Structure formats: C-alpha cells, structure tokens
Amino acid sequence: MAGDDDKAKGGAGRDAKAERDRRLAEALRENLLKRKAQARGRRAGEADQRAGLAAARPDDNKPDESGKE
C-alpha cells in the first residue's frame, strides 16, 4: 500500500517531502520574479535581453542599398 512506505521510512519520508516542497516553492518564487521583471520591461519599452535564435534578431551589419558594407 502507498501509505505503508511512509511508515517504513519513519520521519525521513516527511523530511524529504518537506525539502522537495521547499525547493519547488523557491523555484516558483524565482520564476514569478523573473516574469514580473519581463512584464515591467515590456511596459517600459525595453528590448528583450534573453538569448535567443540569432536568425530572429535584426542584423545590424546588413549591407545597405549602395552595395557597400
């Protein structure tokens, strides 16, 4: 039975669950802070600073219409 596993471990099963819950809560807080910062940046009109695909970024070194680089 599933409930028997916790009894066999004693307090260790509860400690492991509490530690996992603590780590998940910390990850959730970090993710929330990151998303809030992204939303503030969008409202302020700042450029997206995330590393992404190079092909998706505008190329500043494009040759102009004159043929010179």
Secondary structure, DSSP 8 states (H G I E B T S, - for coil): -HHHHHHHHTTHHHHHHHHHHHHHHHHHHHHHHHHHHHHHHHHHT----S---GGGS--TT---TTS--
